[in-house]
């Protein structure tokens, strides 16, 4: 039975209406809005394109350059040889890769502490290939307004032709990039021959398409989403920033209040700052942010907004630098360029610099002093020791001799460390260029040369043509207990 009275119904309806107004839906994820960056020219844009050309000439050109009759840069995983110009590295040189990674990490920390995300804005592969893919998109579909108009139109023959042309050029560049990348691990001339004859192996095919797809997806489709959501550097860069880090900043003291006006208008009379609120700094941003909102982790430090704003300032006859490279302390305190430079030499920067210089010196020194011959000594597993008929004792070893030079070389072997110890087998070995050879070696001593047990001795491997090239390796000689 319904006991609600007529007087209660209006109040109940009012409460329901307020409840409906108060309840709002909050989406868990914001729908992605495509960013249409406008092209921009200027000093920083010139630097970006210079680095695009520099990095891509290196990347696409190095595999085709030959040195000493072979590919100049080749990471031959099959033969376990890394060729870097005149340098030949083997798996035992893995420590140099570790050193290179440490140097790269410290360099990134140092440059980020001093000048923010320079790597992201100018040399990161994601930035470089996004710039190239955007250039192709502008070439096919036109500038920002035209691209937006094309995307808003329903599918037509013209739109299909534009999209198909753009995607075709993107896919061709992406596949060429994947092919070049695989060419660093498989000789690129042989790889090209396999592609032309349609005899490409399954793994090479997979990796070409895999890296081609990654290039197409990252630079063509996801673009700024890689920098904002996928790249870990964007997340932890704040740890390396401080108030004296050089970042792209908007001078709100000079720019605000914002407002549109004519070129000849008196901004002071209008009560306005230098910012005319044209929005070009947002239009040219590859991640779609407004730098005027302050420092944001989405900013990759490309300085496109600086080029765009400086052109507007020139047209308005205002001084450049409303948006500029500066520090947070520099903007707030109005520091001069000299003061900014002096503040650069702070403890964190000095510590990174000292560590980087020390590791670089150790890396270069170790590389310069690296022996061109390496030896692995392995004991024969069949027996520890063998008693000979004349009363002597013999141990058998296997020596893996590696020659890191690109010319064949002959080495002589000798032993020392125990009385009367000598090699009772071949004492010279010739190793091919950048190759290795496994050599069985019989070492013997007199039966009374040492007490029963294990004794250290040395193998010495010396180049026949150069006595300064030699290496010593310690091994153990086992003397058995005499049978009584």
FIPAKOL-421162 format. One line per 2 residues: number of its first residue (from 1); their letters; for each residue z, x, y of C-alpha. Coordinates in steps of 0.25 Angstrom, whole numbers, plus 2048, in hexadecimal, padded with zeros to 3 digits. Each point is the difference from the previous one (the first is absolute). Last residue first. Layout:
N
NUM = A = Z/X/Y ~ ...
REM end
This chain:
484
484 = XX = 7F1/99F/742 ~ 7F7/7F8/808
482 = XX = 7FE/805/80E ~ 803/7F6/80B
480 = XX = 7F3/7FC/807 ~ 7FD/806/80E
478 = XX = 7FA/7F5/809 ~ 7F8/805/80C
476 = XX = 801/7F7/80D ~ 7F6/7FF/80B
474 = XX = 800/803/80F ~ 7F3/7FF/807
472 = XX = 7FB/80B/80A ~ 7F3/7FE/808
470 = XX = 7F5/809/805 ~ 7F6/802/80B
468 = XX = 803/80D/807 ~ 7FA/807/7F4
466 = XX = 7F2/7FB/804 ~ 7F4/801/7F7
464 = XX = 807/7FF/7F3 ~ 809/7F4/805
462 = XX = 80E/802/7FB ~ 809/7F7/7F7
460 = XX = 80E/806/7FD ~ 808/7F9/7F5
458 = XX = 80F/803/801 ~ 80B/801/7F6
456 = XX = 80D/7F8/7FE ~ 808/801/7F3
454 = XX = 804/7F6/7F5 ~ 808/803/7F4
452 = XX = 802/80C/7F7 ~ 802/80D/807
450 = XX = 7F5/808/806 ~ 7F6/80B/7FD
448 = XX = 804/802/7F2 ~ 7F5/7F8/7F9
446 = XX = 7F6/807/809 ~ 7F9/7F6/80A
444 = XX = 7F4/7F7/7FF ~ 7F8/7F6/809
442 = XX = 7F5/7F8/7FB ~ 7F8/7F8/80A
440 = XX = 7F7/7F4/7FE ~ 7F8/7FD/80D
438 = XX = 7FD/7F3/806 ~ 7F6/801/80B
436 = XX = 7FF/7F9/80E ~ 7F5/7FD/80A
434 = XX = 7FD/801/80F ~ 7F6/80A/7FD
432 = XX = 800/805/7F1 ~ 80C/807/7FA
430 = XX = 7FE/80E/7F9 ~ 80C/805/7F8
428 = XX = 805/80E/7FD ~ 80B/804/7F7
426 = XX = 7FB/7FC/7F3 ~ 80B/801/7F5
424 = XX = 80C/808/7FD ~ 806/800/80D
422 = XX = 80C/809/802 ~ 80F/802/801
420 = XX = 805/80E/7FD ~ 80D/7FD/807
418 = XX = 801/7F2/806 ~ 7FD/7FB/80E
416 = XX = 7F1/802/801 ~ 7F3/7FA/7FC
414 = XX = 7F1/802/804 ~ 7F4/7F7/802
412 = XX = 7F3/803/806 ~ 7F8/7F6/808
410 = XX = 7F1/7FE/802 ~ 7FA/7F7/80B
408 = XX = 7F5/7F6/801 ~ 7FE/7FB/80E
406 = XX = 805/7F3/807 ~ 80E/805/801
404 = XX = 80B/7F8/7FA ~ 800/807/7F3
402 = XX = 80A/7FA/7F5 ~ 806/808/7F4
400 = XX = 806/7F7/7F6 ~ 808/80A/7F7
398 = XX = 803/7FD/7F2 ~ 80C/808/7FA
396 = XX = 802/807/7F2 ~ 80D/808/7FD
394 = XX = 7FF/80C/7F8 ~ 80B/809/7FA
392 = XX = 7FE/80E/7FA ~ 805/805/7F3
390 = XX = 7F2/805/7FB ~ 7FD/7F4/7F8
388 = XX = 802/7F7/80C ~ 80C/7F6/802
386 = XX = 7FB/7F3/808 ~ 807/7F9/80A
384 = XX = 802/7F2/806 ~ 7F6/7F9/7F6
382 = XX = 7F5/7F5/801 ~ 803/7FC/80E
380 = XX = 7F9/80C/807 ~ 808/802/80D
378 = XX = 7F9/7FB/80D ~ 7FE/809/80C
376 = XX = 7F9/7F9/80C ~ 7F8/80A/809
374 = XX = 7FB/7FE/80E ~ 7F6/809/807
372 = XX = 7FB/7FE/80F ~ 80E/803/804
370 = XX = 804/7F7/80C ~ 805/809/80C
368 = XX = 7F7/7F9/80A ~ 804/7F2/7FB
366 = XX = 80F/804/800 ~ 7FF/805/80E
364 = XX = 7F8/7F3/805 ~ 80A/7F7/7FA
362 = XX = 80C/808/804 ~ 7FB/801/80E
360 = XX = 7FD/7F1/800 ~ 80E/7FD/7FB
358 = XX = 807/808/80B ~ 7F7/7FA/80B
356 = XX = 802/7F2/7FB ~ 810/802/7FF
354 = XX = 800/806/80E ~ 7F7/7F5/806
352 = XX = 809/7F5/7F9 ~ 80D/806/805
350 = XX = 7FA/802/80E ~ 7FB/7F1/801
348 = XX = 80D/7FB/7FB ~ 808/809/80A
346 = XX = 7F8/7FC/80D ~ 7F4/808/805
344 = XX = 7F8/7F3/804 ~ 80A/7FE/80C
342 = XX = 7F9/80B/807 ~ 7F3/7FA/7FE
340 = XX = 804/7F3/806 ~ 807/807/80C
338 = XX = 7F3/807/803 ~ 7F8/7F3/7FF
336 = XX = 809/7F9/80A ~ 80B/7F7/7FC
334 = XX = 801/7F2/806 ~ 80E/7FD/7FA
332 = XX = 7FC/7F3/7F8 ~ 7F2/804/7FD
330 = XX = 803/80E/7FC ~ 80C/7FC/7F8
328 = XX = 7F8/7F7/7F8 ~ 7F6/80B/7FE
326 = XX = 7F1/801/806 ~ 7F2/7FE/7FB
324 = XX = 7FA/7F6/80A ~ 7FF/7F1/804
322 = XX = 801/7FF/80F ~ 7FA/80E/800
320 = XX = 7F5/7FF/809 ~ 802/7FE/80F
318 = XX = 7FB/7F3/806 ~ 7F2/7FF/806
316 = XX = 7FE/7F2/7F9 ~ 7F4/805/7F8
314 = XX = 807/80D/7FD ~ 80C/7F9/7FB
312 = XX = 7F8/7F7/7F7 ~ 7F9/80D/7FA
310 = XX = 80E/806/7FE ~ 805/7F3/7F9
308 = XX = 7F4/801/7F6 ~ 802/80F/7FD
306 = XX = 80F/7FE/7FF ~ 7FF/7F4/7F6
304 = XX = 7F7/808/7F7 ~ 80C/80B/7FF
302 = XX = 7FF/801/7F1 ~ 80F/800/7FF
300 = XX = 801/7F8/7F3 ~ 808/7F5/807
298 = XX = 805/7F6/7F5 ~ 80E/806/801
296 = XX = 802/7FB/80E ~ 804/806/80D
294 = XX = 800/7F6/80C ~ 7FA/7F2/802
292 = XX = 7F5/806/809 ~ 7FA/807/7F4
290 = XX = 7FB/7F2/7FC ~ 7FC/801/7F1
288 = XX = 7F3/7FD/7F9 ~ 800/80B/7F6
286 = XX = 7F3/806/804 ~ 804/7FF/80F
284 = XX = 7F4/7FE/809 ~ 802/7F1/803
282 = XX = 80F/802/803 ~ 7FE/80B/80A
280 = XX = 7F5/7F7/806 ~ 80A/7F5/803
278 = XX = 7FC/7FF/80E ~ 80E/7FE/805
276 = XX = 7FD/807/80E ~ 80B/80A/7FD
274 = XX = 802/808/80D ~ 80D/7F8/804
272 = XX = 800/7F3/808 ~ 807/7FA/80C
270 = XX = 7F3/7FA/806 ~ 802/808/80C
268 = XX = 803/80C/7F9 ~ 7F3/7FE/7F7
266 = XX = 7F7/800/80C ~ 7F3/7FA/7FB
264 = XX = 7F4/808/801 ~ 7FD/801/7F1
262 = XX = 803/7F1/7FE ~ 80D/7FC/7FA
260 = XX = 806/7FC/7F2 ~ 80E/802/7FD
258 = XX = 80B/809/7FA ~ 80E/801/807
256 = XX = 800/80B/7FB ~ 7F7/80C/7FE
254 = XX = 808/80B/808 ~ 80E/7FE/7FA
252 = XX = 7F9/7FB/7F3 ~ 7FA/80E/7FD
250 = XX = 7F9/7FD/7F3 ~ 803/80B/7F5
248 = XX = 7F8/807/7F6 ~ 809/80A/7FA
246 = XX = 805/80E/802 ~ 80E/802/7FA
244 = XX = 80B/802/80A ~ 808/7F3/7FD
242 = XX = 800/803/7F1 ~ 7F6/7FE/7F5
240 = XX = 801/806/7F2 ~ 808/7F4/7FA
238 = XX = 7F7/7F6/807 ~ 7F4/806/7F7
236 = XX = 807/7FA/7F4 ~ 7F8/7F3/7FF
234 = XX = 7F3/804/806 ~ 800/80C/7F6
232 = XX = 801/7F7/7F4 ~ 7F2/7FA/802
230 = XX = 7FE/7F3/7FA ~ 804/7F5/80A
228 = XX = 7FC/805/80E ~ 7F7/80B/7FD
226 = XX = 7F9/7F9/7F4 ~ 800/7F3/808
224 = XX = 7F8/807/80B ~ 7F4/801/7F7
222 = XX = 801/7F6/7F5 ~ 7F1/7FD/7FE
220 = XX = 7F7/80B/804 ~ 809/80D/800
218 = XX = 809/7FD/7F5 ~ 7F7/7F7/7F7
216 = XX = 7F4/808/802 ~ 807/80D/7FE
214 = XX = 808/7FB/7F4 ~ 7F3/7FA/7FA
212 = XX = 7F9/80E/801 ~ 80C/807/7FB
210 = XX = 800/7F7/7F3 ~ 7F1/800/7FF
208 = XX = 7FF/80F/800 ~ 80C/801/7F7
206 = XX = 7FB/7F6/7F6 ~ 7F2/807/7FF
204 = XX = 806/80E/7FF ~ 808/7FA/7F4
202 = XX = 7F5/7F9/7F9 ~ 7F6/80C/801
200 = XX = 7F4/7FF/809 ~ 7F3/800/7F8
198 = XX = 7F8/7F8/80A ~ 7F6/80B/802
196 = XX = 802/800/810 ~ 80F/7FE/7FE
194 = XX = 801/80C/7F5 ~ 7F8/809/80A
192 = XX = 809/7FD/80B ~ 80C/803/7F7
190 = XX = 7FA/80D/7FC ~ 7FE/804/80F
188 = XX = 80E/7FB/803 ~ 807/809/7F6
186 = XX = 80C/7F6/7FB ~ 80D/800/807
184 = XX = 7FB/801/80F ~ 7F4/7F8/7FC
182 = XX = 809/7F4/7FD ~ 804/7FF/80F
180 = XX = 7F1/801/803 ~ 7FC/7F5/7F7
178 = XX = 80B/7F7/805 ~ 7FC/803/80F
176 = XX = 7F2/7FD/7FC ~ 804/7F3/7F9
174 = XX = 808/7FC/80D ~ 7F4/803/809
172 = XX = 7F7/7F8/7F7 ~ 80A/7F5/800
170 = XX = 802/7FF/80F ~ 7F1/800/802
168 = XX = 7FE/7F5/7F7 ~ 80C/7F8/805
166 = XX = 7FA/801/80E ~ 7F2/7FC/7FC
164 = XX = 806/7F4/7F8 ~ 808/7FC/80B
162 = XX = 7F5/800/80A ~ 7F6/7FA/7F7
160 = XX = 80A/7F5/7FC ~ 803/7FD/80E
158 = XX = 7F1/7FF/804 ~ 7FD/7F7/7F4
156 = XX = 80C/7F7/803 ~ 80E/7FF/7FC
154 = XX = 808/7F8/80B ~ 804/807/80C
152 = XX = 80E/806/804 ~ 7FD/80D/7F9
150 = XX = 7F3/802/808 ~ 807/7FD/80D
148 = XX = 80C/809/7FE ~ 7F5/80B/7FD
146 = XX = 7F9/7FD/80D ~ 80C/801/808
144 = XX = 805/80D/7FA ~ 7F2/807/802
142 = XX = 7F4/7FF/7F6 ~ 7FE/7FB/7F2
140 = XX = 7F8/80C/7FA ~ 804/80C/809
138 = XX = 80E/7FA/803 ~ 803/7FF/7F1
136 = XX = 7FA/80E/7FD ~ 809/806/80B
134 = XX = 80C/7F8/7FA ~ 7FD/807/7F3
132 = XX = 800/80D/806 ~ 80D/7FE/808
130 = XX = 807/7FA/7F3 ~ 7FB/80C/7F9
128 = XX = 807/80A/80A ~ 80D/7F7/801
126 = XX = 802/7FF/7F1 ~ 7FC/80F/7FE
124 = XX = 80B/804/80A ~ 7FB/809/80B
122 = XX = 801/7FA/80D ~ 80A/7F5/802
120 = XX = 808/802/7F3 ~ 801/80F/802
118 = XX = 804/7FF/80E ~ 80B/7F6/7FD
116 = XX = 80B/805/809 ~ 7FF/80C/809
114 = XX = 80B/80A/7FE ~ 808/7FA/7F4
112 = XX = 7F3/7FB/7FA ~ 7FA/80E/801
110 = XX = 80C/806/7F9 ~ 802/7F6/7F5
108 = XX = 7F1/801/7FD ~ 800/80F/800
106 = XX = 80D/800/7F7 ~ 7F9/7F7/7F6
104 = XX = 7F3/808/800 ~ 807/80D/7FE
102 = XX = 808/7FA/7F4 ~ 7F3/7FB/7FA
100 = XX = 7FA/80E/802 ~ 80C/807/7F9
98 = XX = 7FF/7F6/7F4 ~ 7F1/803/7FF
96 = XX = 803/80F/800 ~ 80B/7FF/7F6
94 = XX = 7F5/7FA/7F6 ~ 7FA/80E/7FF
92 = XX = 803/801/7F1 ~ 7F6/7F4/7FF
90 = XX = 7F5/809/805 ~ 7FB/803/80E
88 = XX = 7F3/807/804 ~ 7FF/803/80F
86 = XX = 7F2/804/806 ~ 7FD/7F2/805
84 = XX = 80B/7F7/7F9 ~ 7FD/800/7F1
82 = XX = 80B/7F9/7F8 ~ 7FF/804/7F1
80 = XX = 805/7F8/7F4 ~ 7F3/800/7F8
78 = XX = 800/7F1/800 ~ 807/7FE/80C
76 = XX = 7F6/807/809 ~ 805/7FE/80E
74 = XX = 7F4/805/807 ~ 7FE/805/80F
72 = XX = 7F5/80A/802 ~ 7F7/7FB/7F4
70 = XX = 7FB/80C/7F8 ~ 7F7/80C/802
68 = XX = 80A/809/807 ~ 801/7F5/80B
66 = XX = 7F8/7F3/800 ~ 802/7F5/80B
64 = XX = 7FC/7F2/7FA ~ 80F/7FC/7FD
62 = XX = 804/804/80F ~ 7F6/7F7/807
60 = XX = 805/7F2/7FE ~ 80F/803/803
58 = XX = 7FE/80B/80A ~ 7F5/7F8/808
56 = XX = 809/7F4/7FF ~ 80C/807/806
54 = XX = 7F9/806/80B ~ 7F8/7F3/804
52 = XX = 80C/7F7/7FF ~ 808/80B/808
50 = XX = 7F6/800/80B ~ 800/7F1/800
48 = XX = 80F/7FF/802 ~ 7FF/80B/80B
46 = XX = 7F5/7F8/807 ~ 808/7F3/7FF
44 = XX = 80C/808/807 ~ 7F7/804/80C
42 = XX = 7F9/7F3/802 ~ 7F8/7F5/7F9
40 = XX = 805/7F3/7FA ~ 7FB/7F6/7F6
38 = XX = 807/7F3/7FF ~ 809/7FE/7F4
36 = XX = 7FE/7F3/7F8 ~ 80D/7FD/7F9
34 = XX = 800/7F6/7F5 ~ 80D/7F7/801
32 = XX = 808/800/7F3 ~ 808/7F4/7FD
30 = XX = 80F/803/803 ~ 808/800/7F3
28 = XX = 80D/7F8/7FD ~ 7FB/7F4/808
26 = XX = 80B/7F9/809 ~ 7FF/7F1/7FF
24 = XX = 808/7F8/80A ~ 80B/7F6/7FE
22 = XX = 807/7FD/80D ~ 7F5/7F5/804
20 = XX = 802/7F9/7F3 ~ 80F/801/801
18 = XX = 7FF/7FA/80E ~ 7F8/7F4/7FC
16 = XX = 809/7FE/7F4 ~ 80C/7FF/80A
14 = XX = 7F9/7F7/809 ~ 7FC/7F7/7F4
12 = XX = 80F/7FF/7FC ~ 805/7FD/80E
10 = XX = 7F5/7F5/801 ~ 804/7FA/7F2
8 = XX = 810/7FF/802 ~ 7FF/7F4/809
6 = XX = 7F8/7F8/7F6 ~ 80B/802/7F6
4 = XX = 7FE/809/7F3 ~ 807/7F9/7F4
2 = XX = 7F4/800/7F7 ~ 804/7FB/7F2
REM end
